[in-house]
Amino acid sequence: MKKFLSPVISAFLVIVAVLGLLLNTAQAEELPPVSCPTEDFDIVKLLPHETRCDVYYRCDRGVPILMPCAPGLYFNAVLEVCDVPEKSGCTPKE
């Protein structure tokens, strides 16, 4: 029985490792086209979305994370807050 379990466990571990690599590669390809600072991780940096006004990116340790504004608000890149559309300075792009 021990001889059978060892190959099964080994095969399972190989499958888990391959799936982990595939998921990691897929996530890397989905990174948004914005650049977060790679230093000063204690400083929160918010960046505008490239086409939408109702979302923005929050930099977390150099990685951009998509965040929504509250309904009806647009991201104001100057103030780094969600604001009323007419004060946000943002125009949605298509």
Backbone as ProteinMPNN parsed JSONL, in Angstrom:
{"seq_chain_A": "MKKFLSPVISAFLVIVAVLGLLLNTAQAEELPPVSCPTEDFDIVKLLPHETRCDVYYRCDRGVPILMPCAPGLYFNAVLEVCDVPEKSGCTPKE", "coords_chain_A": {"N_chain_A": [[0.822, -1.186, 0.0], [1.989, 1.25, 0.732], [3.755, 1.676, -1.36], [2.034, 2.336, -3.417], [0.78, 4.702, -2.558], [2.815, 6.623, -2.458], [3.555, 7.309, -5.238], [1.069, 8.399, -5.98], [0.746, 10.574, -4.242], [3.0, 12.039, -5.007], [2.334, 12.617, -7.69], [0.06, 14.179, -7.261], [1.2, 16.397, -5.931], [2.817, 17.408, -7.971], [0.863, 18.175, -9.829], [-0.467, 20.177, -8.352], [1.626, 22.032, -8.128], [2.054, 22.727, -10.837], [-0.451, 23.847, -11.476], [-0.377, 26.043, -9.752], [1.725, 27.534, -10.901], [0.558, 28.126, -13.394], [-1.672, 29.693, -12.621], [-0.365, 31.843, -11.405], [1.001, 32.935, -13.599], [-1.188, 33.7, -15.182], [-2.336, 35.681, -13.562], [-0.294, 37.573, -13.575], [-0.379, 38.441, -16.207], [-2.719, 39.88, -16.19], [-2.313, 42.286, -14.944], [-2.943, 45.718, -14.471], [-2.402, 48.548, -16.727], [-0.904, 50.532, -15.247], [1.497, 52.286, -13.254], [2.634, 51.68, -10.137], [4.252, 53.199, -7.316], [7.366, 51.8, -6.336], [8.686, 52.049, -4.045], [8.65, 53.403, -0.681], [6.371, 52.185, 0.697], [4.7, 52.774, 2.789], [3.286, 55.02, 2.178], [0.173, 55.815, 0.947], [-0.936, 55.512, -2.303], [-3.055, 56.664, -4.786], [-4.347, 56.088, -7.972], [-5.606, 57.214, -11.163], [-7.969, 55.405, -13.225], [-7.401, 54.191, -16.535], [-9.428, 54.541, -18.481], [-11.961, 54.697, -17.308], [-14.027, 56.596, -15.067], [-15.31, 56.015, -12.717], [-13.913, 54.278, -11.166], [-10.735, 53.529, -9.583], [-7.185, 53.075, -8.978], [-5.621, 51.597, -6.2], [-2.553, 51.634, -4.778], [-0.808, 48.951, -3.503], [1.834, 47.977, -1.872], [3.324, 48.318, -4.219], [1.71, 47.113, -6.095], [-1.019, 47.561, -8.251], [-4.416, 47.879, -7.296], [-7.694, 47.5, -8.266], [-10.265, 49.708, -7.427], [-13.586, 50.665, -6.485], [-15.46, 53.729, -6.881], [-17.967, 55.296, -4.837], [-21.412, 54.881, -5.805], [-22.319, 57.081, -8.427], [-20.194, 58.829, -8.117], [-17.03, 60.179, -9.243], [-13.541, 59.539, -9.79], [-11.197, 61.804, -8.533], [-8.244, 62.792, -9.641], [-6.41, 64.719, -8.854], [-6.976, 65.418, -6.179], [-7.034, 62.886, -5.187], [-9.349, 61.447, -4.408], [-12.744, 60.194, -4.396], [-15.192, 62.026, -6.067], [-17.794, 64.474, -6.804], [-19.014, 64.259, -10.146], [-18.777, 66.693, -11.734], [-16.774, 68.11, -10.438], [-14.628, 66.465, -10.479], [-12.86, 66.43, -12.613], [-12.579, 64.454, -14.44], [-13.135, 62.735, -17.471], [-14.93, 60.215, -18.938], [-13.445, 57.744, -21.062], [-13.655, 56.004, -24.17]], "CA_chain_A": [[0.0, 0.0, 0.0], [2.866, 2.41, 0.785], [4.329, 1.881, -2.687], [1.009, 2.953, -4.253], [0.503, 6.055, -2.088], [3.905, 7.541, -2.771], [3.386, 7.893, -6.576], [-0.157, 9.199, -6.017], [1.063, 11.834, -3.566], [3.939, 12.759, -5.877], [1.577, 13.13, -8.835], [-0.781, 15.257, -6.748], [2.049, 17.562, -5.676], [3.22, 17.951, -9.276], [-0.313, 18.852, -10.386], [-0.66, 21.409, -7.583], [2.696, 22.958, -8.504], [1.786, 23.205, -12.204], [-1.6, 24.753, -11.394], [0.103, 27.272, -9.125], [2.475, 28.294, -11.909], [-0.387, 28.628, -14.392], [-2.447, 30.78, -12.028], [0.537, 32.971, -11.201], [1.231, 33.518, -14.918], [-2.432, 34.355, -15.602], [-2.486, 36.902, -12.779], [0.712, 38.528, -14.025], [-0.824, 38.996, -17.478], [-3.883, 40.715, -15.963], [-1.972, 43.51, -14.242], [-3.357, 46.898, -15.218], [-1.307, 49.32, -17.324], [-0.497, 51.677, -14.431], [2.718, 52.02, -12.493], [2.629, 52.08, -8.735], [5.594, 53.372, -6.756], [7.948, 50.565, -5.799], [9.332, 52.412, -2.78], [7.761, 54.117, 0.241], [5.122, 51.439, 0.777], [3.854, 53.321, 3.844], [2.499, 56.103, 1.597], [-0.923, 55.314, 0.109], [-1.002, 56.202, -3.591], [-4.243, 56.355, -5.566], [-4.122, 56.471, -9.366], [-6.817, 57.124, -11.98], [-8.117, 54.35, -14.224], [-7.044, 54.725, -17.853], [-10.592, 54.883, -19.31], [-13.178, 54.863, -16.51], [-13.961, 57.59, -13.996], [-15.969, 55.517, -11.509], [-12.981, 53.397, -10.461], [-9.361, 54.011, -9.483], [-6.259, 52.062, -8.472], [-4.948, 51.822, -4.918], [-1.274, 50.916, -4.808], [-0.532, 48.172, -2.299], [3.187, 47.419, -1.975], [3.753, 48.354, -5.606], [0.759, 46.414, -6.964], [-2.273, 48.31, -8.364], [-5.645, 47.148, -7.004], [-8.84, 48.255, -8.754], [-11.208, 50.061, -6.366], [-14.717, 51.438, -7.005], [-15.996, 54.893, -6.18], [-19.374, 55.124, -4.481], [-22.269, 55.157, -6.965], [-22.527, 58.478, -8.792], [-18.984, 59.629, -7.94], [-15.894, 59.964, -10.138], [-12.251, 59.705, -9.12], [-10.501, 63.069, -8.737], [-6.826, 62.423, -9.58], [-5.647, 65.773, -8.175], [-7.203, 65.277, -4.739], [-6.973, 61.453, -4.878], [-10.585, 61.062, -3.726], [-13.927, 60.138, -5.251], [-15.788, 63.35, -5.996], [-18.917, 64.635, -7.727], [-18.455, 64.27, -11.503], [-18.414, 68.015, -12.249], [-15.563, 68.6, -9.764], [-13.591, 65.43, -10.523], [-11.895, 66.652, -13.692], [-12.459, 63.215, -15.211], [-14.065, 62.483, -18.568], [-14.782, 58.808, -19.35], [-12.952, 57.486, -22.419], [-14.163, 54.726, -24.683]], "C_chain_A": [[0.869, 1.254, 0.0], [3.457, 2.711, -0.585], [3.325, 2.576, -3.606], [0.78, 4.412, -3.853], [1.59, 7.041, -2.477], [3.797, 8.118, -4.184], [2.14, 8.77, -6.681], [0.094, 10.565, -5.379], [2.01, 12.667, -4.418], [3.221, 13.374, -7.07], [0.689, 14.295, -8.411], [0.033, 16.523, -6.526], [2.517, 18.212, -6.976], [2.061, 18.724, -9.897], [-0.562, 20.175, -9.667], [0.389, 22.45, -7.968], [2.454, 23.548, -9.891], [0.609, 24.175, -12.201], [-1.208, 26.084, -10.759], [0.872, 28.142, -10.098], [1.545, 28.891, -12.953], [-1.199, 29.793, -13.852], [-1.591, 32.021, -11.829], [0.804, 33.68, -12.523], [-0.007, 34.263, -15.391], [-2.639, 35.654, -14.846], [-1.497, 37.957, -13.234], [0.293, 39.181, -15.332], [-1.992, 39.951, -17.3], [-3.557, 42.008, -15.233], [-2.354, 44.716, -15.084], [-2.164, 47.708, -15.718], [-0.981, 50.599, -16.558], [0.731, 51.289, -13.632], [2.583, 52.568, -11.085], [4.062, 52.3, -8.275], [6.095, 52.061, -6.16], [8.74, 50.827, -4.526], [8.315, 53.157, -1.924], [6.39, 53.453, 0.324], [4.182, 51.976, 1.854], [2.949, 54.437, 3.33], [1.443, 55.499, 0.679], [-0.977, 56.164, -1.155], [-2.232, 55.714, -4.335], [-4.043, 56.906, -6.965], [-5.408, 56.34, -10.171], [-6.79, 55.915, -12.907], [-7.885, 54.972, -15.592], [-8.251, 55.117, -18.711], [-11.855, 55.193, -18.508], [-12.969, 55.882, -15.404], [-14.511, 57.072, -12.673], [-15.128, 54.518, -10.722], [-11.599, 54.04, -10.447], [-8.493, 52.862, -8.999], [-5.686, 52.513, -7.138], [-3.678, 50.988, -4.953], [-1.034, 50.244, -3.468], [0.788, 47.451, -2.493], [3.625, 47.281, -3.43], [2.821, 47.683, -6.592], [-0.543, 47.221, -7.029], [-3.495, 47.417, -8.145], [-6.818, 48.027, -7.417], [-9.855, 48.45, -7.633], [-12.357, 50.865, -6.964], [-14.95, 52.715, -6.202], [-17.429, 54.55, -5.781], [-20.23, 55.467, -5.7], [-22.486, 56.658, -7.179], [-21.306, 59.364, -8.652], [-17.917, 59.231, -8.945], [-14.607, 60.186, -9.351], [-11.621, 61.03, -9.527], [-9.013, 62.792, -8.54], [-5.985, 63.461, -8.852], [-5.758, 65.615, -6.665], [-7.068, 63.838, -4.25], [-8.145, 61.012, -4.011], [-11.678, 60.881, -4.77], [-14.733, 61.405, -4.99], [-17.018, 63.394, -6.9], [-18.348, 64.803, -9.129], [-17.996, 65.64, -11.994], [-17.172, 68.613, -11.591], [-14.391, 67.631, -9.892], [-12.508, 65.705, -11.554], [-11.712, 65.428, -14.574], [-13.543, 63.137, -16.276], [-13.876, 61.036, -19.009], [-14.331, 58.694, -20.801], [-13.493, 56.141, -22.877], [-13.116, 53.976, -25.441]], "O_chain_A": [[0.527, 2.232, -0.665], [3.642, 3.876, -0.936], [3.728, 3.332, -4.489], [0.605, 5.267, -4.72], [1.291, 8.192, -2.794], [3.936, 9.332, -4.334], [2.15, 9.775, -7.392], [-0.307, 11.592, -5.926], [1.832, 13.88, -4.534], [3.474, 14.526, -7.422], [0.581, 15.288, -9.13], [-0.405, 17.611, -6.898], [2.601, 19.437, -7.062], [2.262, 19.814, -10.434], [-0.839, 21.186, -10.312], [0.065, 23.628, -8.117], [2.633, 24.75, -10.091], [0.666, 25.216, -12.855], [-1.668, 27.139, -11.196], [0.69, 29.359, -10.12], [1.723, 30.041, -13.356], [-1.396, 30.784, -14.556], [-2.056, 33.136, -12.063], [0.829, 34.91, -12.562], [0.11, 35.354, -15.948], [-3.079, 36.641, -15.436], [-1.842, 39.138, -13.273], [0.579, 40.358, -15.548], [-2.239, 40.77, -18.185], [-4.475, 42.77, -14.928], [-2.111, 44.729, -16.291], [-1.054, 47.576, -15.202], [-0.798, 51.649, -17.173], [0.971, 50.112, -13.367], [2.436, 53.773, -10.88], [4.985, 51.664, -8.784], [5.331, 51.31, -5.553], [9.387, 49.925, -3.994], [7.234, 53.501, -2.402], [5.369, 54.086, 0.052], [2.99, 51.668, 1.838], [1.951, 54.768, 3.971], [1.767, 54.762, -0.252], [-1.054, 57.391, -1.083], [-2.436, 54.512, -4.5], [-3.622, 58.05, -7.134], [-6.219, 55.455, -9.898], [-5.724, 55.459, -13.321], [-8.148, 56.159, -15.784], [-8.107, 55.959, -19.598], [-12.735, 55.896, -19.005], [-11.868, 56.015, -14.868], [-14.211, 57.631, -11.618], [-15.588, 53.973, -9.719], [-11.327, 54.973, -11.202], [-9.002, 51.797, -8.651], [-5.313, 53.674, -6.972], [-3.73, 49.772, -5.136], [-1.054, 50.896, -2.423], [0.859, 46.439, -3.191], [4.214, 46.274, -3.825], [3.091, 47.673, -7.793], [-1.121, 47.536, -5.989], [-3.599, 46.339, -8.73], [-6.927, 49.169, -6.972], [-10.257, 47.493, -6.972], [-12.13, 51.671, -7.865], [-14.675, 52.772, -5.004], [-18.028, 53.622, -6.326], [-19.812, 56.263, -6.542], [-22.792, 57.399, -6.245], [-21.356, 60.536, -9.024], [-17.896, 58.103, -9.438], [-14.587, 60.928, -8.369], [-11.521, 61.343, -10.713], [-8.562, 62.581, -7.414], [-4.947, 63.119, -8.285], [-4.754, 65.671, -5.954], [-6.994, 63.591, -3.046], [-7.972, 60.303, -3.019], [-11.552, 61.359, -5.897], [-14.931, 61.806, -3.843], [-17.259, 62.465, -7.672], [-17.3, 65.429, -9.292], [-16.935, 65.746, -12.609], [-16.576, 69.539, -12.141], [-13.281, 67.942, -9.459], [-11.369, 65.267, -11.395], [-10.778, 65.377, -15.374], [-14.71, 63.433, -16.02], [-12.776, 60.659, -19.415], [-14.779, 59.451, -21.662], [-13.756, 55.253, -22.066], [-13.38, 52.881, -25.938]]}, "name": "protein", "num_of_chains": 1, "seq": "MKKFLSPVISAFLVIVAVLGLLLNTAQAEELPPVSCPTEDFDIVKLLPHETRCDVYYRCDRGVPILMPCAPGLYFNAVLEVCDVPEKSGCTPKE"}
